[in-house]
Amino acid sequence: MDILRIAILEFCRQRPDTSFCPSEVVRRMYPESWREFLPDIRQKAFEMYQEGEILITQKGKLLDKESLPLGPIRISKLK
């Protein structure tokens, strides 16, 4: 199991009723260099979304599982 997946799932556990930005996860993990990890956390979140582990929204709507998102996204726990 990889560390980014674990971190995303832990955020989902801690925030079962709210969504969060991927940057919140890497800011907690790597406070000094979080920007370097933003592409990695976004990629991992999208993989998890495609596999049905989490939800990802953009402007309040679920993403297309076939297209990598551009711009801000929000992660949330499956309901």
Biopython code that builds the backbone (N, CA, C, O; Angstrom):
import numpy as np
from Bio.PDB.StructureBuilder import StructureBuilder

atoms = [
    (1, "MET", "N", (0.856, -1.179, 0.000)),
    (1, "MET", "CA", (0.000, 0.000, 0.000)),
    (1, "MET", "C", (0.900, 1.240, 0.000)),
    (1, "MET", "O", (1.892, 1.285, 0.728)),
    (2, "ASP", "N", (0.565, 2.221, -0.795)),
    (2, "ASP", "CA", (1.469, 3.363, -0.841)),
    (2, "ASP", "C", (1.020, 4.490, 0.092)),
    (2, "ASP", "O", (-0.150, 4.592, 0.459)),
    (3, "ILE", "N", (1.975, 5.317, 0.456)),
    (3, "ILE", "CA", (1.780, 6.344, 1.481)),
    (3, "ILE", "C", (0.728, 7.382, 1.082)),
    (3, "ILE", "O", (-0.034, 7.836, 1.936)),
    (4, "LEU", "N", (0.672, 7.760, -0.180)),
    (4, "LEU", "CA", (-0.317, 8.754, -0.601)),
    (4, "LEU", "C", (-1.725, 8.201, -0.505)),
    (4, "LEU", "O", (-2.645, 8.909, -0.095)),
    (5, "ARG", "N", (-1.901, 6.954, -0.876)),
    (5, "ARG", "CA", (-3.215, 6.309, -0.763)),
    (5, "ARG", "C", (-3.660, 6.268, 0.702)),
    (5, "ARG", "O", (-4.802, 6.592, 1.027)),
    (6, "ILE", "N", (-2.738, 5.865, 1.572)),
    (6, "ILE", "CA", (-3.040, 5.805, 3.003)),
    (6, "ILE", "C", (-3.428, 7.185, 3.520)),
    (6, "ILE", "O", (-4.386, 7.319, 4.282)),
    (7, "ALA", "N", (-2.688, 8.205, 3.110)),
    (7, "ALA", "CA", (-2.966, 9.566, 3.576)),
    (7, "ALA", "C", (-4.337, 10.044, 3.098)),
    (7, "ALA", "O", (-5.073, 10.667, 3.862)),
    (8, "ILE", "N", (-4.680, 9.764, 1.865)),
    (8, "ILE", "CA", (-6.001, 10.156, 1.351)),
    (8, "ILE", "C", (-7.108, 9.448, 2.121)),
    (8, "ILE", "O", (-8.095, 10.072, 2.510)),
    (9, "LEU", "N", (-6.947, 8.160, 2.339)),
    (9, "LEU", "CA", (-7.961, 7.408, 3.089)),
    (9, "LEU", "C", (-8.082, 7.910, 4.525)),
    (9, "LEU", "O", (-9.177, 7.932, 5.085)),
    (10, "GLU", "N", (-6.959, 8.311, 5.120)),
    (10, "GLU", "CA", (-6.992, 8.844, 6.487)),
    (10, "GLU", "C", (-7.745, 10.174, 6.528)),
    (10, "GLU", "O", (-8.520, 10.413, 7.453)),
    (11, "PHE", "N", (-7.528, 11.034, 5.543)),
    (11, "PHE", "CA", (-8.298, 12.280, 5.477)),
    (11, "PHE", "C", (-9.786, 11.972, 5.326)),
    (11, "PHE", "O", (-10.620, 12.620, 5.958)),
    (12, "CYS", "N", (-10.120, 11.001, 4.504)),
    (12, "CYS", "CA", (-11.532, 10.619, 4.342)),
    (12, "CYS", "C", (-12.113, 10.133, 5.664)),
    (12, "CYS", "O", (-13.261, 10.436, 5.989)),
    (13, "ARG", "N", (-11.331, 9.390, 6.419)),
    (13, "ARG", "CA", (-11.790, 8.902, 7.722)),
    (13, "ARG", "C", (-12.005, 10.060, 8.684)),
    (13, "ARG", "O", (-12.990, 10.089, 9.422)),
    (14, "GLN", "N", (-11.082, 11.012, 8.674)),
    (14, "GLN", "CA", (-11.167, 12.146, 9.591)),
    (14, "GLN", "C", (-12.275, 13.125, 9.208)),
    (14, "GLN", "O", (-12.807, 13.829, 10.066)),
    (15, "ARG", "N", (-12.620, 13.171, 7.934)),
    (15, "ARG", "CA", (-13.621, 14.124, 7.445)),
    (15, "ARG", "C", (-14.723, 13.399, 6.668)),
    (15, "ARG", "O", (-14.871, 13.611, 5.465)),
    (16, "PRO", "N", (-15.481, 12.564, 7.334)),
    (16, "PRO", "CA", (-16.454, 11.740, 6.618)),
    (16, "PRO", "C", (-17.581, 12.522, 5.955)),
    (16, "PRO", "O", (-18.214, 12.024, 5.023)),
    (17, "ASP", "N", (-17.838, 13.737, 6.422)),
    (17, "ASP", "CA", (-18.976, 14.496, 5.894)),
    (17, "ASP", "C", (-18.581, 15.716, 5.074)),
    (17, "ASP", "O", (-19.445, 16.490, 4.663)),
    (18, "THR", "N", (-17.291, 15.897, 4.832)),
    (18, "THR", "CA", (-16.840, 17.058, 4.060)),
    (18, "THR", "C", (-15.811, 16.639, 3.021)),
    (18, "THR", "O", (-15.156, 15.605, 3.151)),
    (19, "SER", "N", (-15.684, 17.454, 2.003)),
    (19, "SER", "CA", (-14.652, 17.210, 0.994)),
    (19, "SER", "C", (-13.403, 18.004, 1.368)),
    (19, "SER", "O", (-13.441, 18.871, 2.240)),
    (20, "PHE", "N", (-12.305, 17.696, 0.700)),
    (20, "PHE", "CA", (-11.053, 18.386, 0.972)),
    (20, "PHE", "C", (-10.225, 18.461, -0.299)),
    (20, "PHE", "O", (-10.406, 17.681, -1.234)),
    (21, "CYS", "N", (-9.323, 19.411, -0.302)),
    (21, "CYS", "CA", (-8.430, 19.624, -1.433)),
    (21, "CYS", "C", (-7.225, 18.689, -1.307)),
    (21, "CYS", "O", (-6.741, 18.466, -0.198)),
    (22, "PRO", "N", (-6.735, 18.142, -2.413)),
    (22, "PRO", "CA", (-5.546, 17.285, -2.344)),
    (22, "PRO", "C", (-4.352, 17.987, -1.706)),
    (22, "PRO", "O", (-3.509, 17.341, -1.084)),
    (23, "SER", "N", (-4.279, 19.306, -1.859)),
    (23, "SER", "CA", (-3.145, 20.029, -1.274)),
    (23, "SER", "C", (-3.139, 19.938, 0.251)),
    (23, "SER", "O", (-2.075, 20.000, 0.866)),
    (24, "GLU", "N", (-4.308, 19.793, 0.866)),
    (24, "GLU", "CA", (-4.368, 19.660, 2.319)),
    (24, "GLU", "C", (-3.627, 18.417, 2.788)),
    (24, "GLU", "O", (-2.990, 18.420, 3.841)),
    (25, "VAL", "N", (-3.716, 17.363, 2.000)),
    (25, "VAL", "CA", (-3.056, 16.106, 2.357)),
    (25, "VAL", "C", (-1.540, 16.282, 2.316)),
    (25, "VAL", "O", (-0.853, 15.959, 3.285)),
    (26, "VAL", "N", (-1.017, 16.789, 1.208)),
    (26, "VAL", "CA", (0.437, 16.913, 1.098)),
    (26, "VAL", "C", (0.992, 18.047, 1.964)),
    (26, "VAL", "O", (2.156, 18.003, 2.361)),
    (27, "ARG", "N", (0.181, 19.051, 2.259)),
    (27, "ARG", "CA", (0.651, 20.102, 3.182)),
    (27, "ARG", "C", (0.915, 19.521, 4.568)),
    (27, "ARG", "O", (1.866, 19.905, 5.248)),
    (28, "ARG", "N", (0.062, 18.597, 4.969)),
    (28, "ARG", "CA", (0.262, 17.964, 6.280)),
    (28, "ARG", "C", (1.474, 17.037, 6.251)),
    (28, "ARG", "O", (2.232, 16.966, 7.218)),
    (29, "MET", "N", (1.651, 16.336, 5.150)),
    (29, "MET", "CA", (2.751, 15.375, 5.055)),
    (29, "MET", "C", (4.111, 16.044, 4.839)),
    (29, "MET", "O", (5.114, 15.645, 5.432)),
    (30, "TYR", "N", (4.126, 17.054, 3.989)),
    (30, "TYR", "CA", (5.374, 17.697, 3.575)),
    (30, "TYR", "C", (5.225, 19.223, 3.666)),
    (30, "TYR", "O", (5.162, 19.893, 2.636)),
    (31, "PRO", "N", (5.170, 19.773, 4.871)),
    (31, "PRO", "CA", (4.852, 21.195, 5.014)),
    (31, "PRO", "C", (5.821, 22.147, 4.305)),
    (31, "PRO", "O", (5.412, 23.227, 3.878)),
    (32, "GLU", "N", (7.058, 21.777, 4.175)),
    (32, "GLU", "CA", (8.039, 22.656, 3.539)),
    (32, "GLU", "C", (8.060, 22.532, 2.020)),
    (32, "GLU", "O", (8.418, 23.485, 1.327)),
    (33, "SER", "N", (7.681, 21.370, 1.498)),
    (33, "SER", "CA", (7.818, 21.140, 0.048)),
    (33, "SER", "C", (6.560, 20.543, -0.567)),
    (33, "SER", "O", (6.644, 19.775, -1.525)),
    (34, "TRP", "N", (5.406, 20.886, -0.029)),
    (34, "TRP", "CA", (4.153, 20.264, -0.457)),
    (34, "TRP", "C", (3.860, 20.466, -1.930)),
    (34, "TRP", "O", (3.259, 19.596, -2.560)),
    (35, "ARG", "N", (4.271, 21.600, -2.497)),
    (35, "ARG", "CA", (3.977, 21.870, -3.912)),
    (35, "ARG", "C", (4.604, 20.826, -4.838)),
    (35, "ARG", "O", (4.049, 20.503, -5.888)),
    (36, "GLU", "N", (5.752, 20.310, -4.444)),
    (36, "GLU", "CA", (6.426, 19.284, -5.248)),
    (36, "GLU", "C", (5.596, 18.011, -5.358)),
    (36, "GLU", "O", (5.710, 17.273, -6.337)),
    (37, "PHE", "N", (4.770, 17.755, -4.365)),
    (37, "PHE", "CA", (4.002, 16.517, -4.312)),
    (37, "PHE", "C", (2.568, 16.665, -4.819)),
    (37, "PHE", "O", (1.826, 15.685, -4.879)),
    (38, "LEU", "N", (2.180, 17.876, -5.179)),
    (38, "LEU", "CA", (0.806, 18.096, -5.637)),
    (38, "LEU", "C", (0.451, 17.272, -6.877)),
    (38, "LEU", "O", (-0.628, 16.680, -6.907)),
    (39, "PRO", "N", (1.310, 17.206, -7.905)),
    (39, "PRO", "CA", (0.959, 16.343, -9.050)),
    (39, "PRO", "C", (0.802, 14.871, -8.654)),
    (39, "PRO", "O", (-0.060, 14.170, -9.185)),
    (40, "ASP", "N", (1.633, 14.410, -7.726)),
    (40, "ASP", "CA", (1.568, 13.008, -7.284)),
    (40, "ASP", "C", (0.275, 12.708, -6.548)),
    (40, "ASP", "O", (-0.349, 11.675, -6.788)),
    (41, "ILE", "N", (-0.135, 13.603, -5.650)),
    (41, "ILE", "CA", (-1.362, 13.349, -4.882)),
    (41, "ILE", "C", (-2.585, 13.437, -5.782)),
    (41, "ILE", "O", (-3.541, 12.681, -5.605)),
    (42, "ARG", "N", (-2.566, 14.350, -6.742)),
    (42, "ARG", "CA", (-3.687, 14.446, -7.683)),
    (42, "ARG", "C", (-3.784, 13.177, -8.532)),
    (42, "ARG", "O", (-4.880, 12.672, -8.774)),
    (43, "GLN", "N", (-2.651, 12.672, -8.975)),
    (43, "GLN", "CA", (-2.639, 11.445, -9.784)),
    (43, "GLN", "C", (-3.145, 10.262, -8.966)),
    (43, "GLN", "O", (-3.963, 9.476, -9.444)),
    (44, "LYS", "N", (-2.658, 10.137, -7.731)),
    (44, "LYS", "CA", (-3.089, 9.025, -6.875)),
    (44, "LYS", "C", (-4.588, 9.128, -6.587)),
    (44, "LYS", "O", (-5.296, 8.122, -6.620)),
    (45, "ALA", "N", (-5.070, 10.334, -6.308)),
    (45, "ALA", "CA", (-6.502, 10.509, -6.039)),
    (45, "ALA", "C", (-7.331, 10.114, -7.258)),
    (45, "ALA", "O", (-8.370, 9.469, -7.122)),
    (46, "PHE", "N", (-6.878, 10.497, -8.436)),
    (46, "PHE", "CA", (-7.630, 10.156, -9.644)),
    (46, "PHE", "C", (-7.651, 8.641, -9.857)),
    (46, "PHE", "O", (-8.679, 8.085, -10.243)),
    (47, "GLU", "N", (-6.524, 7.973, -9.607)),
    (47, "GLU", "CA", (-6.482, 6.507, -9.717)),
    (47, "GLU", "C", (-7.472, 5.882, -8.737)),
    (47, "GLU", "O", (-8.206, 4.958, -9.088)),
    (48, "MET", "N", (-7.486, 6.390, -7.517)),
    (48, "MET", "CA", (-8.407, 5.861, -6.507)),
    (48, "MET", "C", (-9.859, 6.106, -6.905)),
    (48, "MET", "O", (-10.723, 5.265, -6.655)),
    (49, "TYR", "N", (-10.128, 7.245, -7.516)),
    (49, "TYR", "CA", (-11.470, 7.564, -8.005)),
    (49, "TYR", "C", (-11.874, 6.594, -9.111)),
    (49, "TYR", "O", (-12.994, 6.084, -9.118)),
    (50, "GLN", "N", (-10.971, 6.347, -10.032)),
    (50, "GLN", "CA", (-11.258, 5.415, -11.121)),
    (50, "GLN", "C", (-11.523, 4.006, -10.589)),
    (50, "GLN", "O", (-12.314, 3.259, -11.167)),
    (51, "GLU", "N", (-10.865, 3.647, -9.496)),
    (51, "GLU", "CA", (-11.033, 2.318, -8.898)),
    (51, "GLU", "C", (-12.229, 2.253, -7.941)),
    (51, "GLU", "O", (-12.523, 1.197, -7.381)),
    (52, "GLY", "N", (-12.915, 3.384, -7.759)),
    (52, "GLY", "CA", (-14.111, 3.392, -6.921)),
    (52, "GLY", "C", (-13.847, 3.464, -5.430)),
    (52, "GLY", "O", (-14.707, 3.081, -4.637)),
    (53, "GLU", "N", (-12.672, 3.948, -5.026)),
    (53, "GLU", "CA", (-12.351, 4.037, -3.599)),
    (53, "GLU", "C", (-12.797, 5.349, -2.964)),
    (53, "GLU", "O", (-13.107, 5.385, -1.774)),
    (54, "ILE", "N", (-12.831, 6.423, -3.742)),
    (54, "ILE", "CA", (-13.181, 7.755, -3.248)),
    (54, "ILE", "C", (-14.007, 8.471, -4.314)),
    (54, "ILE", "O", (-14.185, 7.967, -5.424)),
    (55, "LEU", "N", (-14.503, 9.642, -3.963)),
    (55, "LEU", "CA", (-15.188, 10.499, -4.925)),
    (55, "LEU", "C", (-14.318, 11.726, -5.198)),
    (55, "LEU", "O", (-13.632, 12.215, -4.301)),
    (56, "ILE", "N", (-14.349, 12.217, -6.422)),
    (56, "ILE", "CA", (-13.677, 13.466, -6.768)),
    (56, "ILE", "C", (-14.676, 14.337, -7.507)),
    (56, "ILE", "O", (-15.330, 13.904, -8.456)),
    (57, "THR", "N", (-14.773, 15.578, -7.047)),
    (57, "THR", "CA", (-15.667, 16.536, -7.685)),
    (57, "THR", "C", (-14.879, 17.766, -8.134)),
    (57, "THR", "O", (-13.787, 18.066, -7.651)),
    (58, "GLN", "N", (-15.493, 18.447, -9.073)),
    (58, "GLN", "CA", (-14.969, 19.725, -9.538)),
    (58, "GLN", "C", (-16.182, 20.624, -9.743)),
    (58, "GLN", "O", (-17.092, 20.292, -10.503)),
    (59, "LYS", "N", (-16.186, 21.747, -9.069)),
    (59, "LYS", "CA", (-17.330, 22.660, -9.097)),
    (59, "LYS", "C", (-18.622, 21.943, -8.706)),
    (59, "LYS", "O", (-19.691, 22.210, -9.255)),
    (60, "GLY", "N", (-18.497, 21.022, -7.741)),
    (60, "GLY", "CA", (-19.657, 20.330, -7.209)),
    (60, "GLY", "C", (-20.172, 19.154, -8.009)),
    (60, "GLY", "O", (-21.162, 18.533, -7.622)),
    (61, "LYS", "N", (-19.517, 18.830, -9.125)),
    (61, "LYS", "CA", (-19.963, 17.720, -9.976)),
    (61, "LYS", "C", (-18.898, 16.638, -10.033)),
    (61, "LYS", "O", (-17.701, 16.923, -10.051)),
    (62, "LEU", "N", (-19.357, 15.381, -10.060)),
    (62, "LEU", "CA", (-18.416, 14.271, -10.186)),
    (62, "LEU", "C", (-17.651, 14.374, -11.495)),
    (62, "LEU", "O", (-18.195, 14.788, -12.518)),
    (63, "LEU", "N", (-16.390, 13.994, -11.447)),
    (63, "LEU", "CA", (-15.543, 14.025, -12.639)),
    (63, "LEU", "C", (-15.841, 12.874, -13.574)),
    (63, "LEU", "O", (-16.384, 11.848, -13.164)),
    (64, "ASP", "N", (-15.487, 13.049, -14.811)),
    (64, "ASP", "CA", (-15.478, 11.981, -15.795)),
    (64, "ASP", "C", (-14.268, 11.105, -15.452)),
    (64, "ASP", "O", (-13.151, 11.608, -15.336)),
    (65, "LYS", "N", (-14.485, 9.817, -15.294)),
    (65, "LYS", "CA", (-13.394, 8.913, -14.913)),
    (65, "LYS", "C", (-12.398, 8.664, -16.039)),
    (65, "LYS", "O", (-11.376, 8.011, -15.827)),
    (66, "GLU", "N", (-12.681, 9.172, -17.218)),
    (66, "GLU", "CA", (-11.802, 8.947, -18.360)),
    (66, "GLU", "C", (-10.869, 10.120, -18.655)),
    (66, "GLU", "O", (-9.960, 9.986, -19.474)),
    (67, "SER", "N", (-11.075, 11.259, -18.010)),
    (67, "SER", "CA", (-10.294, 12.456, -18.327)),
    (67, "SER", "C", (-9.654, 13.024, -17.077)),
    (67, "SER", "O", (-10.347, 13.331, -16.107)),
    (68, "LEU", "N", (-8.339, 13.167, -17.091)),
    (68, "LEU", "CA", (-7.656, 13.805, -15.981)),
    (68, "LEU", "C", (-8.161, 15.237, -15.828)),
    (68, "LEU", "O", (-8.270, 15.963, -16.816)),
    (69, "PRO", "N", (-8.467, 15.643, -14.610)),
    (69, "PRO", "CA", (-9.016, 16.981, -14.407)),
    (69, "PRO", "C", (-7.955, 18.068, -14.471)),
    (69, "PRO", "O", (-6.805, 17.857, -14.089)),
    (70, "LEU", "N", (-8.352, 19.211, -14.952)),
    (70, "LEU", "CA", (-7.536, 20.411, -14.894)),
    (70, "LEU", "C", (-8.194, 21.328, -13.874)),
    (70, "LEU", "O", (-9.421, 21.371, -13.789)),
    (71, "GLY", "N", (-7.420, 22.044, -13.118)),
    (71, "GLY", "CA", (-7.972, 22.966, -12.141)),
    (71, "GLY", "C", (-8.263, 22.300, -10.807)),
    (71, "GLY", "O", (-7.940, 21.129, -10.603)),
    (72, "PRO", "N", (-8.872, 23.049, -9.904)),
    (72, "PRO", "CA", (-9.123, 22.575, -8.545)),
    (72, "PRO", "C", (-10.088, 21.389, -8.505)),
    (72, "PRO", "O", (-11.067, 21.332, -9.249)),
    (73, "ILE", "N", (-9.781, 20.454, -7.621)),
    (73, "ILE", "CA", (-10.655, 19.304, -7.381)),
    (73, "ILE", "C", (-10.861, 19.153, -5.885)),
    (73, "ILE", "O", (-10.108, 19.703, -5.081)),
    (74, "ARG", "N", (-11.886, 18.404, -5.524)),
    (74, "ARG", "CA", (-12.176, 18.089, -4.123)),
    (74, "ARG", "C", (-12.317, 16.583, -4.004)),
    (74, "ARG", "O", (-12.879, 15.926, -4.881)),
    (75, "ILE", "N", (-11.805, 16.049, -2.920)),
    (75, "ILE", "CA", (-11.871, 14.620, -2.620)),
    (75, "ILE", "C", (-12.855, 14.419, -1.490)),
    (75, "ILE", "O", (-12.923, 15.231, -0.567)),
    (76, "SER", "N", (-13.622, 13.333, -1.558)),
    (76, "SER", "CA", (-14.487, 12.984, -0.434)),
    (76, "SER", "C", (-14.649, 11.475, -0.356)),
    (76, "SER", "O", (-14.373, 10.730, -1.296)),
    (77, "LYS", "N", (-15.111, 11.070, 0.815)),
    (77, "LYS", "CA", (-15.354, 9.661, 1.096)),
    (77, "LYS", "C", (-16.564, 9.183, 0.314)),
    (77, "LYS", "O", (-17.499, 9.948, 0.075)),
    (78, "LEU", "N", (-16.545, 7.924, -0.084)),
    (78, "LEU", "CA", (-17.738, 7.328, -0.686)),
    (78, "LEU", "C", (-18.860, 7.334, 0.329)),
    (78, "LEU", "O", (-18.630, 7.079, 1.512)),
    (79, "LYS", "N", (-20.041, 7.616, -0.107)),
    (79, "LYS", "CA", (-21.195, 7.651, 0.802)),
    (79, "LYS", "C", (-21.819, 6.293, 0.909)),
    (79, "LYS", "O", (-22.803, 6.120, 1.628)),
]
sb = StructureBuilder()
sb.init_structure("model")
sb.init_model(0)
sb.init_chain("A")
sb.init_seg("    ")
for serial, (resi, resn, name, xyz) in enumerate(atoms, 1):
    if name == "N":
        sb.init_residue(resn, " ", resi, " ")
    sb.init_atom(name, np.array(xyz, "f"), 0.0, 1.0, " ", f" {name:<3s}", serial, name[0])
structure = sb.get_structure()
